[in-house]
Amino acid sequence: MRPMRNWMCWLLLPLLLCSCGGGGGGGGGSGTSGGGTAIVDDEVLLPLGETTPVLYSLNLPTESEDYTFDLTLQAGITPKDVYLVVTNPTESSVVAPLVPSLSLSEARALSQAQVEEAVEENLLLRDIPWVNQVNEDPWKYSLRGPEYLSQSRSMSQMAPEIVTLSLDTEGQTGSLTDADNTMVDATCRKVVTAGSKKLNIWVADASWGSGCSKAVCLDQTMVDAMADAFLKPGADNDIYDWTTNVLGTEWGSHSYGNLIPADNNITIFLFDIDNDNSTTGGVAGYFYARDNFNTASYPGSNERLMFAIDSNFYGIKSGATWEVTDSWPSNMLVTLAHELQHMIHFYQRGVLRGATSATWLNEMCSMAAEDLVAGKLGVNGPRGVDSSIGSAGTGPISDGELSRATYYDYLTLTQWQSGTGENSVLNSYAQAYAFAAFLNRNYGGAQFFRNLLTVPSSVPDSSTVGAVTEALSMTGYTGLDFDEVLRRWGIATLFSDIATTDVPAGYRYNQGAFFPTSLNGITYNLGSINMYNYRYGSSTGPRIFNGLSGSGTPGSYPSSNVPVLLGTGLTGEKTTQITLRKGTQISVIVR
């Protein structure tokens, strides 16, 4: 007989949370008992009672080996649907658990074979994948030549003569280098000064004016609209203010001789990023830390604080005339916040604190920035819902990141993908946003992400999950770590159709209204999220597996959750045998 470890259960009642058997932060309360739980000879006995929903979060002895146990449910006389969330908090892949189904009914459930792939169209990558690799630790790659990249992306090519930053003026011509070190002829089309900050917008000559050589041509109205959204005189009125208020400044003093000096200029470079003339999908923008280095370290550096935005996508109009509120341009506006976060991230973590960040962590922060700024801009953003609406909206919703996140809800959070199908980098962005949105709405929002960027390199695993744990502690959520918040994230998805505060704090995506978060006197309103509203192809709502056979991918990914339907319409007493893999844990949800 294996000893049974601590267990926790929560009974969720209207305006009342009852807890028993221990627990952690974010779920306190008082009330009547939710019922006894007997554990004998590797059997877990759960008396479900007649009130739903109920959550049992079980801590089983899986630290050193797989664990097989009998789960007995005393369902009573009222039919109940029972779900499991299998959480793998480790950084290792494991074989899928064995979870037999207790019924043939498949309410809201999909078997692996029944889910159809959605048609891929109008897909935007926020960044260039190989540039993300360099940005994880740009010092590592300086002057190392092309061995880590394809020959066409060699940093050994000589850079062109760069225009002097301090002399940028409207109408000035010159050349900037793209990520492949190719010279792009461009002209400075807009200069804005707000306080001590200066914005310079350069546009590739090939993308400018009526009759340009690209599929989409930009004009002064478009450039002026971007400038007005990003930086203008006054406080709390532009993307720069809203983003730096949360994350900190993008550049300043430092002690590195191979970096450009402190400077108050920011350059936005609008051009056809992949030179593919695409109007249907591709790279929306990128920040490349190379440009913060001098040319002695990175011969291709533009030696300026700069990020790039794809000119074709920004210029696409929805109707007869172009409006900045059109779908494509508004998407590119939130991309400005995304890329600005990367710029800030490099300075705050890499330069000031000597820390590195795994791609997933850096991208999660950028998706959080999009989430925070979308409402300020009045655009849908990654939530895919009108930002003026505090509720979760009405389904089916296919816009934004969450339709993909619900379809691929079983994938890894912490291993950034680069392939196709379920291994697409687009799925990594979707997972990163879903987790960022959960943290924004449950664990301090703006303050949490401000703290995350200040986590020192001395913290264990500071480049990855350790940064999340430390930021939780800094924000006041002591006693919680990444593993527990990962588990709560998986549970929150299945509770996201409950649009009230009946779901305890720390497990909420949806409270039927805005989640306000404030920092330094600026408030950001984050709309509620109902994962059941999102559609990806023929699939609507969370992808819930009808049992797990021990084969296939669900449950095998590091830092992942797998939702499983154990049975629907259950009454009386039901028993099933479950095998959990080493290091994984399980939560039982009764609806």
C-alpha positions as CSV (number, residue, x, y, z in Angstrom):
1,M,0.0,0.0,0.0
2,R,1.4,3.4,-1.0
3,P,0.7,6.2,1.5
4,M,-1.7,8.8,0.2
5,R,-0.6,12.4,0.2
6,N,-2.4,15.6,0.9
7,W,-5.7,16.3,-0.9
8,M,-7.8,19.4,-1.4
9,C,-11.4,19.9,-2.4
10,W,-13.4,23.0,-3.0
11,L,-17.2,23.1,-3.1
12,L,-18.4,26.0,-5.2
13,L,-21.7,27.5,-4.2
14,P,-23.3,30.8,-5.1
15,L,-21.3,33.5,-3.3
16,L,-19.9,30.8,-1.0
17,L,-16.6,28.9,-1.2
18,C,-16.2,25.9,1.1
19,S,-12.8,24.4,1.5
20,C,-11.6,21.3,3.3
21,G,-8.4,19.3,3.7
22,G,-5.9,22.1,3.2
23,G,-5.3,24.5,0.3
24,G,-3.3,27.4,-1.0
25,G,-3.6,31.0,-1.8
26,G,-6.4,32.4,-3.9
27,G,-9.1,30.1,-2.6
28,G,-9.9,30.8,1.1
29,G,-13.4,30.8,2.6
30,S,-15.7,29.3,5.1
31,G,-18.9,27.3,5.2
32,T,-20.3,23.9,5.6
33,S,-18.2,20.8,4.8
34,G,-18.2,19.5,1.3
35,G,-18.3,15.9,2.5
36,G,-15.7,13.3,3.6
37,T,-13.1,11.7,1.3
38,A,-12.0,8.2,2.2
39,I,-8.6,6.9,0.9
40,V,-7.9,3.2,1.5
41,D,-5.5,0.9,-0.4
42,D,-4.8,3.1,-3.3
43,E,-8.5,4.1,-3.7
44,V,-9.8,7.6,-3.7
45,L,-13.4,7.9,-2.7
46,L,-15.2,11.1,-3.6
47,P,-18.7,11.7,-2.4
48,L,-19.9,14.3,-4.9
49,G,-23.1,15.4,-3.1
50,E,-26.0,17.0,-5.0
51,T,-24.6,20.5,-5.5
52,T,-22.4,21.4,-8.4
53,P,-20.0,22.5,-9.6
54,V,-17.3,20.9,-7.3
55,L,-13.6,20.8,-7.7
56,Y,-11.3,18.2,-6.1
57,S,-7.6,19.0,-6.6
58,L,-5.7,15.8,-5.6
59,N,-2.1,15.6,-4.6
60,L,-1.0,12.0,-5.3
61,P,2.4,10.3,-4.8
62,T,3.8,10.6,-8.3
63,E,7.1,12.3,-7.5
64,S,9.3,9.3,-8.2
65,E,7.1,6.8,-10.2
66,D,3.9,6.2,-12.0
67,Y,0.9,5.8,-9.7
68,T,-2.2,3.6,-10.3
69,F,-5.3,4.1,-8.1
70,D,-9.0,3.4,-8.2
71,L,-11.2,6.5,-8.3
72,T,-14.7,5.9,-6.9
73,L,-17.3,8.6,-7.4
74,Q,-20.5,8.6,-5.3
75,A,-22.6,10.6,-7.7
76,G,-25.9,10.5,-5.9
77,I,-29.3,10.7,-7.7
78,T,-28.8,13.9,-9.7
79,P,-27.0,13.2,-13.0
80,K,-23.5,14.7,-13.2
81,D,-20.8,15.3,-15.7
82,V,-17.3,14.6,-14.4
83,Y,-14.1,15.9,-15.9
84,L,-10.5,15.5,-15.1
85,V,-7.6,17.9,-15.8
86,V,-4.3,16.0,-16.0
87,T,-1.4,18.4,-15.3
88,N,2.2,17.8,-16.2
89,P,4.2,20.6,-14.5
90,T,7.6,19.0,-15.4
91,E,9.9,20.0,-18.2
92,S,9.9,16.4,-19.5
93,S,7.6,14.7,-21.9
94,V,5.7,11.7,-20.4
95,V,3.6,8.9,-21.8
96,A,-0.2,9.8,-21.7
97,P,-2.0,8.6,-18.6
98,L,-4.5,5.8,-18.6
99,V,-8.0,7.2,-18.0
100,P,-10.9,5.0,-19.1
101,S,-14.2,6.7,-19.8
102,L,-17.1,5.9,-17.5
103,S,-19.8,6.5,-20.2
104,L,-20.2,6.5,-24.0
105,S,-21.8,9.9,-24.0
106,E,-19.5,12.6,-25.3
107,A,-21.1,15.9,-24.2
108,R,-18.8,18.7,-25.2
109,A,-16.1,16.0,-25.8
110,L,-14.0,15.2,-28.8
111,S,-11.9,12.1,-29.5
112,Q,-8.6,12.7,-31.2
113,A,-9.9,11.2,-34.5
114,Q,-13.0,13.4,-34.5
115,V,-11.4,16.8,-34.6
116,E,-10.8,18.3,-38.1
117,E,-8.0,20.6,-38.9
118,A,-9.2,24.2,-39.5
119,V,-8.3,26.0,-42.7
120,E,-5.2,28.1,-42.2
121,E,-5.6,31.6,-43.6
122,N,-4.6,35.2,-42.7
123,L,-2.1,33.9,-40.2
124,L,0.2,36.5,-38.6
125,L,3.5,35.7,-36.9
126,R,4.3,38.4,-34.4
127,D,8.1,37.8,-34.8
128,I,10.7,36.0,-37.0
129,P,11.2,32.6,-35.3
130,W,15.0,32.5,-35.8
131,V,15.3,36.1,-34.5
132,N,13.6,34.9,-31.3
133,Q,16.4,32.4,-30.9
134,V,19.0,35.1,-31.1
135,N,17.0,37.4,-28.7
136,E,17.1,34.8,-26.0
137,D,20.8,35.6,-25.5
138,P,22.2,38.0,-28.1
139,W,25.6,38.1,-26.5
140,K,25.9,34.4,-27.2
141,Y,25.7,35.0,-30.9
142,S,27.6,38.2,-31.4
143,L,30.4,37.8,-33.9
144,R,30.0,34.0,-34.1
145,G,29.1,34.0,-37.8
146,P,26.4,32.0,-39.4
147,E,26.8,28.5,-37.8
148,Y,23.6,28.9,-35.8
149,L,21.5,30.2,-38.7
150,S,21.2,29.4,-42.4
151,Q,23.9,30.8,-44.7
152,S,21.4,33.4,-46.0
153,R,21.1,34.8,-42.5
154,S,24.7,35.2,-41.8
155,M,25.7,38.1,-39.5
156,S,29.1,38.2,-41.3
157,Q,27.8,40.4,-44.1
158,M,29.0,43.9,-43.9
159,A,26.4,46.5,-42.9
160,P,25.7,49.6,-44.9
161,E,26.5,53.1,-43.7
162,I,23.8,53.9,-41.2
163,V,22.1,57.3,-41.0
164,T,23.0,59.3,-37.9
165,L,20.2,58.8,-35.4
166,S,20.2,62.2,-33.8
167,L,19.7,63.8,-37.2
168,D,16.6,62.0,-38.3
169,T,14.3,64.4,-40.0
170,E,11.2,64.1,-42.1
171,G,12.1,63.5,-45.8
172,Q,15.6,62.2,-44.9
173,T,16.7,59.3,-47.1
174,G,19.0,56.4,-46.3
175,S,19.2,52.6,-46.0
176,L,18.3,50.3,-43.1
177,T,19.2,46.6,-42.8
178,D,16.5,44.0,-42.5
179,A,16.9,40.9,-40.3
180,D,18.8,39.1,-43.1
181,N,21.3,42.1,-43.4
182,T,19.9,43.2,-46.7
183,M,19.9,46.9,-47.3
184,V,16.5,48.4,-47.8
185,D,16.2,52.0,-49.2
186,A,13.9,54.0,-47.0
187,T,12.8,57.5,-46.2
188,C,11.9,59.0,-42.8
189,R,8.2,59.9,-43.2
190,K,7.4,61.1,-39.7
191,V,9.1,62.5,-36.6
192,V,7.2,63.1,-33.4
193,T,8.6,64.5,-30.2
194,A,6.7,64.1,-26.9
195,G,8.6,65.3,-23.9
196,S,12.1,63.8,-24.0
197,K,11.0,61.0,-26.3
198,K,11.4,61.1,-30.1
199,L,9.7,58.7,-32.6
200,N,11.1,58.3,-36.1
201,I,9.0,56.3,-38.6
202,W,10.9,55.1,-41.7
203,V,9.1,53.6,-44.7
204,A,10.7,51.5,-47.4
205,D,10.7,53.4,-50.7
206,A,9.3,50.3,-52.4
207,S,6.2,50.5,-50.2
208,W,5.5,54.3,-50.6
209,G,3.0,56.2,-52.6
210,S,0.4,55.5,-55.2
211,G,1.8,53.1,-57.8
212,C,4.5,51.7,-55.5
213,S,6.0,48.3,-56.4
214,K,4.3,46.4,-53.6
215,A,0.8,44.9,-53.5
216,V,-0.1,47.5,-50.8
217,C,1.2,51.1,-50.8
218,L,1.4,53.4,-47.8
219,D,0.6,57.1,-47.7
220,Q,1.1,59.9,-45.2
221,T,-2.4,59.4,-43.6
222,M,-1.4,55.8,-42.6
223,V,1.9,56.9,-41.2
224,D,0.4,59.7,-39.3
225,A,-2.2,57.3,-37.8
226,M,0.5,55.0,-36.6
227,A,2.5,57.8,-35.1
228,D,-0.5,59.2,-33.3
229,A,-1.3,55.7,-31.8
230,F,2.3,55.1,-30.6
231,L,3.5,58.4,-29.3
232,K,2.0,61.9,-28.8
233,P,2.4,64.7,-26.3
234,G,0.5,64.3,-23.1
235,A,0.3,61.5,-20.5
236,D,-1.6,58.2,-20.6
237,N,-2.7,58.6,-24.2
238,D,-0.6,56.3,-26.4
239,I,0.9,52.9,-26.8
240,Y,4.3,54.0,-25.5
241,D,2.9,55.4,-22.3
242,W,0.6,52.5,-21.6
243,T,3.3,49.9,-22.2
244,T,6.2,51.5,-20.4
245,N,4.0,52.3,-17.5
246,V,3.6,48.5,-16.9
247,L,7.0,47.2,-18.1
248,G,9.5,50.0,-17.6
249,T,11.7,52.0,-19.9
250,E,13.0,50.5,-23.1
251,W,16.6,51.9,-22.9
252,G,18.9,53.9,-20.7
253,S,22.2,53.9,-19.0
254,H,24.3,50.7,-18.9
255,S,27.9,49.6,-18.5
256,Y,28.3,47.6,-21.7
257,G,30.9,48.8,-24.2
258,N,29.4,46.9,-27.1
259,L,25.9,48.4,-26.9
260,I,24.6,51.6,-28.3
261,P,24.6,54.5,-25.7
262,A,21.6,55.7,-23.8
263,D,19.2,57.3,-26.2
264,N,15.6,58.7,-26.2
265,N,14.9,57.9,-29.9
266,I,12.7,55.0,-31.1
267,T,12.5,54.0,-34.8
268,I,9.7,52.1,-36.4
269,F,10.6,50.6,-39.8
270,L,7.7,49.9,-42.1
271,F,8.6,47.5,-45.0
272,D,7.7,44.2,-46.6
273,I,9.5,42.1,-44.0
274,D,9.9,38.8,-45.9
275,N,9.9,40.5,-49.3
276,D,7.1,38.2,-50.2
277,N,4.5,40.8,-51.1
278,S,2.0,38.8,-49.1
279,T,-1.4,40.2,-48.1
280,T,-2.7,37.0,-46.5
281,G,-0.2,36.1,-43.8
282,G,3.4,36.1,-42.7
283,V,5.6,38.0,-40.2
284,A,3.7,41.0,-38.8
285,G,6.7,42.5,-37.1
286,Y,9.9,41.9,-35.1
287,F,12.3,43.3,-32.6
288,Y,15.9,42.2,-33.2
289,A,18.3,42.8,-30.3
290,R,21.1,43.0,-32.8
291,D,20.3,46.6,-33.5
292,N,21.0,47.5,-29.8
293,F,24.6,46.4,-30.4
294,N,27.3,48.4,-32.2
295,T,28.6,47.1,-35.5
296,A,31.8,45.9,-34.0
297,S,29.7,43.1,-32.3
298,Y,27.0,42.7,-34.9
299,P,28.1,44.0,-38.3
300,G,24.5,44.1,-39.5
301,S,23.3,46.3,-36.6
302,N,21.3,49.4,-37.4
303,E,22.7,50.9,-34.2
304,R,19.3,52.2,-33.1
305,L,16.4,51.3,-30.9
306,M,14.2,49.9,-33.6
307,F,11.5,47.4,-34.4
308,A,9.9,46.6,-37.7
309,I,6.3,46.3,-38.9
310,D,5.1,44.7,-42.1
311,S,4.0,47.5,-44.4
312,N,1.7,45.3,-46.5
313,F,-0.4,44.2,-43.6
314,Y,-0.6,47.6,-42.1
315,G,-1.9,49.1,-45.3
316,I,-4.7,46.5,-46.0
317,K,-8.2,48.2,-46.0
318,S,-11.5,46.5,-45.2
319,G,-13.7,48.8,-47.3
320,A,-13.4,51.3,-50.1
321,T,-11.1,53.5,-48.0
322,W,-8.4,52.7,-45.5
323,E,-9.2,53.3,-41.8
324,V,-6.8,52.6,-38.9
325,T,-9.7,50.9,-37.2
326,D,-9.9,48.3,-40.1
327,S,-9.1,44.7,-39.1
328,W,-5.5,44.5,-40.4
329,P,-4.3,48.0,-39.3
330,S,-5.8,47.6,-35.8
331,N,-4.1,44.2,-35.5
332,M,-0.8,45.9,-36.4
333,L,-1.4,48.6,-33.7
334,V,-1.4,45.9,-31.0
335,T,1.7,44.4,-32.6
336,L,3.4,47.7,-31.8
337,A,2.9,47.0,-28.1
338,H,4.0,43.4,-28.7
339,E,7.3,44.5,-30.2
340,L,7.9,47.3,-27.7
341,Q,7.6,44.8,-24.9
342,H,10.5,42.8,-26.6
343,M,12.6,45.9,-26.7
344,I,11.8,46.7,-23.0
345,H,12.4,43.0,-22.1
346,F,15.9,43.1,-23.5
347,Y,16.9,46.2,-21.5
348,Q,15.1,45.4,-18.2
349,R,16.1,41.7,-18.0
350,G,19.1,41.3,-20.3
351,V,21.0,44.6,-19.9
352,L,20.1,45.7,-16.4
353,R,19.9,42.3,-14.6
354,G,22.1,40.1,-16.7
355,A,19.2,37.6,-17.1
356,T,18.1,35.6,-20.1
357,S,14.5,34.7,-21.0
358,A,13.3,31.6,-22.8
359,T,11.3,32.5,-25.9
360,W,8.0,31.4,-24.3
361,L,8.5,33.7,-21.3
362,N,9.4,36.7,-23.5
363,E,6.5,36.0,-25.9
364,M,4.0,35.6,-23.0
365,C,5.0,39.0,-21.8
366,S,4.4,40.5,-25.2
367,M,1.0,38.8,-25.4
368,A,0.2,40.3,-22.0
369,A,1.1,43.7,-23.3
370,E,-1.3,43.2,-26.2
371,D,-4.0,42.2,-23.8
372,L,-3.5,45.3,-21.6
373,V,-3.2,47.8,-24.4
374,A,-6.1,46.6,-26.7
375,G,-8.7,48.1,-24.5
376,K,-6.9,51.4,-24.5
377,L,-6.7,51.4,-28.2
378,G,-10.3,50.4,-28.6
379,V,-9.4,47.3,-30.8
380,N,-10.4,43.7,-30.3
381,G,-6.8,42.5,-29.6
382,P,-5.9,38.9,-28.9
383,R,-9.2,38.2,-27.0
384,G,-11.1,38.6,-30.3
385,V,-13.9,40.5,-28.7
386,D,-14.9,44.1,-28.9
387,S,-12.7,45.7,-26.2
388,S,-15.6,47.9,-25.0
389,I,-17.5,44.8,-23.9
390,G,-16.6,43.6,-20.4
391,S,-18.4,40.3,-20.8
392,A,-17.1,37.4,-22.7
393,G,-19.1,38.2,-25.8
394,T,-21.2,35.8,-27.8
395,G,-20.0,32.8,-29.7
396,P,-18.9,31.4,-32.0
397,I,-15.7,33.6,-32.1
398,S,-12.9,32.8,-34.5
399,D,-10.9,36.0,-34.2
400,G,-7.9,36.5,-31.9
401,E,-5.8,33.8,-30.3
402,L,-8.2,31.8,-28.2
403,S,-9.9,29.8,-30.9
404,R,-6.5,28.1,-31.6
405,A,-5.7,28.0,-27.9
406,T,-8.9,26.0,-27.1
407,Y,-8.3,23.6,-30.0
408,Y,-4.7,22.9,-28.9
409,D,-5.3,23.2,-25.2
410,Y,-3.3,20.1,-24.4
411,L,0.0,21.4,-25.9
412,T,3.1,22.5,-24.0
413,L,3.4,26.1,-22.7
414,T,7.1,26.2,-22.2
415,Q,8.6,24.6,-25.3
416,W,8.4,27.0,-28.2
417,Q,7.4,25.3,-31.4
418,S,8.6,25.8,-34.9
419,G,7.0,23.1,-37.1
420,T,3.7,22.5,-38.7
421,G,0.3,21.2,-37.5
422,E,0.1,20.9,-33.8
423,N,3.8,21.9,-33.7
424,S,3.2,25.2,-35.4
425,V,4.6,28.3,-33.8
426,L,1.2,29.8,-34.0
427,N,0.0,27.3,-31.4
428,S,2.8,28.5,-29.1
429,Y,1.6,32.1,-29.4
430,A,-2.0,31.0,-28.7
431,Q,-0.9,29.1,-25.5
432,A,1.3,32.0,-24.5
433,Y,-1.7,34.4,-24.7
434,A,-4.1,32.1,-23.0
435,F,-1.7,31.8,-20.0
436,A,-0.9,35.5,-20.0
437,A,-4.6,36.4,-20.0
438,F,-5.1,34.0,-17.1
439,L,-2.3,35.7,-15.1
440,N,-3.6,39.1,-16.0
441,R,-7.0,38.3,-14.6
442,N,-6.1,36.4,-11.5
443,Y,-2.6,37.2,-10.2
444,G,-2.0,41.0,-10.2
445,G,-2.3,41.9,-13.9
446,A,-0.1,44.9,-14.6
447,Q,1.8,44.6,-11.3
448,F,2.6,40.9,-11.9
449,F,4.2,41.6,-15.3
450,R,6.1,44.6,-14.0
451,N,7.5,42.4,-11.3
452,L,8.3,39.6,-13.8
453,L,10.6,41.8,-15.8
454,T,12.6,42.7,-12.6
455,V,13.3,39.1,-11.5
456,P,17.0,38.9,-11.0
457,S,19.2,36.3,-12.7
458,S,20.1,34.8,-9.3
459,V,16.7,33.3,-8.9
460,P,16.6,29.5,-9.7
461,D,15.3,28.9,-13.2
462,S,15.0,32.7,-13.7
463,S,15.0,32.3,-17.5
464,T,11.8,30.2,-17.4
465,V,9.3,29.0,-14.8
466,G,11.3,30.3,-11.9
467,A,10.6,33.8,-13.1
468,V,6.9,33.2,-12.8
469,T,7.2,31.8,-9.3
470,E,9.3,34.7,-8.1
471,A,6.9,37.3,-9.7
472,L,4.0,35.6,-8.0
473,S,5.8,36.0,-4.6
474,M,6.8,39.6,-5.4
475,T,3.1,40.4,-6.2
476,G,1.9,39.0,-2.9
477,Y,1.0,35.4,-3.9
478,T,3.4,33.7,-1.5
479,G,3.1,30.0,-1.3
480,L,2.1,29.6,-4.9
481,D,4.5,28.5,-7.6
482,F,4.4,27.9,-11.4
483,D,3.3,24.3,-11.0
484,E,0.2,25.2,-9.0
485,V,-0.7,28.1,-11.2
486,L,-0.3,25.9,-14.3
487,R,-2.8,23.5,-12.7
488,R,-5.2,26.3,-11.9
489,W,-5.0,27.5,-15.5
490,G,-6.2,24.2,-16.8
491,I,-9.1,24.1,-14.3
492,A,-10.1,27.7,-15.1
493,T,-10.6,26.8,-18.8
494,L,-13.4,24.3,-17.8
495,F,-15.0,26.8,-15.5
496,S,-14.8,29.7,-18.0
497,D,-18.5,29.5,-19.0
498,I,-19.5,30.4,-15.4
499,A,-19.9,34.2,-15.7
500,T,-20.0,35.0,-12.0
501,T,-17.7,35.3,-9.0
502,D,-18.9,31.9,-7.8
503,V,-15.6,30.5,-9.1
504,P,-13.0,31.5,-6.6
505,A,-10.3,34.0,-7.2
506,G,-7.3,32.4,-8.8
507,Y,-9.4,30.2,-11.1
508,R,-11.3,32.8,-13.1
509,Y,-11.4,33.7,-16.7
510,N,-14.9,35.0,-16.6
511,Q,-16.8,37.1,-14.1
512,G,-19.3,38.6,-16.6
513,A,-17.6,42.0,-16.5
514,F,-14.2,43.7,-16.8
515,F,-11.2,42.6,-14.7
516,P,-9.6,46.1,-13.9
517,T,-5.9,46.2,-13.1
518,S,-4.1,49.4,-12.2
519,L,-0.5,50.6,-11.9
520,N,0.8,54.1,-11.3
521,G,-2.6,55.6,-11.5
522,I,-3.4,54.0,-15.0
523,T,-6.2,51.5,-15.1
524,Y,-6.4,48.7,-17.8
525,N,-9.8,47.0,-18.3
526,L,-9.5,43.4,-19.3
527,G,-12.6,41.7,-20.6
528,S,-13.9,38.3,-19.4
529,I,-13.2,35.2,-21.4
530,N,-15.4,32.2,-22.0
531,M,-13.4,29.5,-23.7
532,Y,-16.6,27.7,-24.8
533,N,-17.4,30.7,-27.1
534,Y,-14.4,30.0,-29.4
535,R,-14.5,28.0,-32.7
536,Y,-11.6,26.6,-34.6
537,G,-12.7,24.8,-37.8
538,S,-15.5,22.5,-36.8
539,S,-14.5,22.5,-33.1
540,T,-16.2,24.8,-30.6
541,G,-15.0,25.2,-27.0
542,P,-12.2,23.5,-25.1
543,R,-10.9,20.3,-26.7
544,I,-11.9,17.7,-24.2
545,F,-10.7,14.1,-24.6
546,N,-13.1,11.2,-24.0
547,G,-10.9,9.2,-21.8
548,L,-7.2,8.6,-22.5
549,S,-5.8,5.3,-23.7
550,G,-2.2,5.8,-22.7
551,S,-1.2,6.3,-26.3
552,G,-1.1,9.4,-28.5
553,T,0.1,12.9,-27.5
554,P,-2.2,14.3,-24.8
555,G,-0.5,14.2,-21.5
556,S,3.0,13.8,-23.0
557,Y,3.9,17.5,-23.2
558,P,6.0,19.4,-20.7
559,S,4.1,22.1,-18.7
560,S,0.7,21.2,-20.1
561,N,-2.9,20.4,-19.1
562,V,-5.1,17.8,-20.7
563,P,-8.9,18.1,-20.1
564,V,-10.6,14.7,-20.1
565,L,-14.3,13.7,-19.9
566,L,-14.6,10.9,-17.4
567,G,-18.3,10.5,-17.8
568,T,-21.7,12.3,-18.4
569,G,-25.0,11.8,-16.7
570,L,-23.4,9.8,-13.9
571,T,-25.5,8.6,-10.9
572,G,-24.9,6.2,-8.1
573,E,-21.4,4.8,-7.5
574,K,-18.9,4.5,-10.3
575,T,-15.3,3.3,-10.1
576,T,-12.5,3.5,-12.7
577,Q,-8.8,2.7,-12.4
578,I,-6.4,5.6,-13.4
579,T,-2.7,5.5,-14.0
580,L,-0.9,8.8,-13.6
581,R,2.6,9.2,-14.9
582,K,5.6,10.3,-12.8
583,G,5.5,13.9,-11.9
584,T,1.9,14.6,-13.1
585,Q,-1.2,15.4,-11.0
586,I,-4.9,15.3,-11.4
587,S,-8.0,17.5,-10.6
588,V,-11.6,16.3,-10.6
589,I,-14.3,18.7,-11.8
590,V,-18.0,17.9,-11.3
591,R,-20.5,19.9,-13.4
